[in-house]
Amino acid sequence: TADDLYTWGVLATIKQKLQLPNGAVRLLVEGLERVHVLHAAEVNENEQDFFVGEVEVVPADDAVDAEAEGLRRLLLDAFEQWTLLTKKVNPDTVQSLKSRADVSKVPDIIVGYLPLALTEKEELLEMASLKLRLRKLYEILVREQEIADVAKNISEQVHQQVEQNQKEYYLREQIKALHISKLRLVPEREICHTDLLSLINIRCSLHKMQTGCKHFCRDFSVFVT
C-alpha cells in the first residue's frame, strides 16, 4: 500500500527498457534529484494498479568548505582502499570520482558500489546535508574495509589449508602406490611430512640401488618412527 512506501525517493529518468523472456521488465534509470514524498495513493486504471503522488525536489547541497573537502578526501581514500581489497570496482572509477566537480554526487555514486542493505541506503538518501552524507558514508566504508580485510584473511587461510591437505593426500597416495618388489612399507599410521618425502625419494632411487649395489638386501625394509 501507499503507507509502505518510503517518504524519500529519487526523481529519475528511464534510460533503457528491456523486456525479459519471463515477462518481467528491467529498467536502467538515472537518478537526478532527491525528492521528499508529500503524499501518495494507490490507483487502478485500465485494470492496472500503480501509485501516484506529489513530491518536492530537495535542492542539492553543493556548499563545500574546508570540512566538506576534508571529508571528501577521506571518503575517496577509503573507497580506493576498499576497491583494492575487494577488486570489485575498476580503478578508473575512483580516478573519475576524484576529478568530479559536483561534490554532492560523489557519495551518491559510491553508495551504488557498496553491498549495503536497502534500509541503510535509504538512510543515506534521506540525508540532505552533504557533510552528514560524507561523514556517514565514510564510517560505513571504514566498516566495509575491516569486513573485506577479515574476509580476505579467512580466504587465504582456507586456501592454504586446502593446498596443505592436497599435498598430504598426494604424498599418502604415492606411498600406497609403491608396490615395488623387495620394498615393504610400514603399516599405515601417522607419518610426518619429512618422512613422507623421504619415502618418495626412495622410490626415485630404487632402480639405481637394485642395479648398482651388489650387496642389496633381499629383505630390505623401511621403518619410520
LINDAQUI-V13692 format. One record per residue. N is the residue number from 0. RES is the residue in one letter. SS is DSSP state (helix for helix, strand for strand, loop for the rest). Layout:
n,res,ss
N,RES,SS
N,RES,SS
//
This chain:
n,res,ss
0,T,loop
1,A,helix
2,D,helix
3,D,helix
4,L,loop
5,Y,loop
6,T,loop
7,W,strand
8,G,strand
9,V,strand
10,L,strand
11,A,strand
12,T,strand
13,I,strand
14,K,strand
15,Q,strand
16,K,strand
17,L,strand
18,Q,strand
19,L,loop
20,P,loop
21,N,loop
22,G,loop
23,A,loop
24,V,strand
25,R,strand
26,L,strand
27,L,strand
28,V,strand
29,E,strand
30,G,strand
31,L,strand
32,E,strand
33,R,strand
34,V,strand
35,H,strand
36,V,strand
37,L,strand
38,H,strand
39,A,strand
40,A,strand
41,E,strand
42,V,strand
43,N,strand
44,E,strand
45,N,loop
46,E,loop
47,Q,strand
48,D,strand
49,F,strand
50,F,strand
51,V,strand
52,G,strand
53,E,strand
54,V,strand
55,E,strand
56,V,strand
57,V,strand
58,P,loop
59,A,loop
60,D,loop
61,D,loop
62,A,loop
63,V,loop
64,D,loop
65,A,helix
66,E,helix
67,A,helix
68,E,helix
69,G,helix
70,L,helix
71,R,helix
72,R,helix
73,L,helix
74,L,helix
75,L,helix
76,D,helix
77,A,helix
78,F,helix
79,E,helix
80,Q,helix
81,W,helix
82,T,helix
83,L,helix
84,L,helix
85,T,helix
86,K,loop
87,K,loop
88,V,loop
89,N,loop
90,P,helix
91,D,helix
92,T,helix
93,V,helix
94,Q,helix
95,S,helix
96,L,helix
97,K,helix
98,S,loop
99,R,loop
100,A,loop
101,D,loop
102,V,helix
103,S,helix
104,K,helix
105,V,helix
106,P,helix
107,D,helix
108,I,helix
109,I,helix
110,V,helix
111,G,loop
112,Y,loop
113,L,loop
114,P,loop
115,L,loop
116,A,loop
117,L,helix
118,T,helix
119,E,helix
120,K,helix
121,E,helix
122,E,helix
123,L,helix
124,L,helix
125,E,loop
126,M,loop
127,A,loop
128,S,loop
129,L,helix
130,K,helix
131,L,helix
132,R,helix
133,L,helix
134,R,helix
135,K,helix
136,L,helix
137,Y,helix
138,E,helix
139,I,helix
140,L,helix
141,V,helix
142,R,helix
143,E,helix
144,Q,helix
145,E,helix
146,I,helix
147,A,helix
148,D,helix
149,V,helix
150,A,helix
151,K,helix
152,N,helix
153,I,helix
154,S,helix
155,E,helix
156,Q,helix
157,V,helix
158,H,helix
159,Q,helix
160,Q,helix
161,V,helix
162,E,helix
163,Q,helix
164,N,helix
165,Q,helix
166,K,helix
167,E,helix
168,Y,helix
169,Y,helix
170,L,helix
171,R,helix
172,E,helix
173,Q,helix
174,I,helix
175,K,helix
176,A,loop
177,L,loop
178,H,loop
179,I,loop
180,S,loop
181,K,loop
182,L,loop
183,R,strand
184,L,loop
185,V,loop
186,P,loop
187,E,loop
188,R,loop
189,E,loop
190,I,loop
191,C,loop
192,H,helix
193,T,helix
194,D,helix
195,L,helix
196,L,helix
197,S,helix
198,L,helix
199,I,helix
200,N,helix
201,I,helix
202,R,helix
203,C,helix
204,S,helix
205,L,helix
206,H,helix
207,K,helix
208,M,helix
209,Q,helix
210,T,helix
211,G,helix
212,C,loop
213,K,loop
214,H,loop
215,F,loop
216,C,loop
217,R,loop
218,D,loop
219,F,loop
220,S,strand
221,V,loop
222,F,loop
223,V,loop
224,T,loop
//
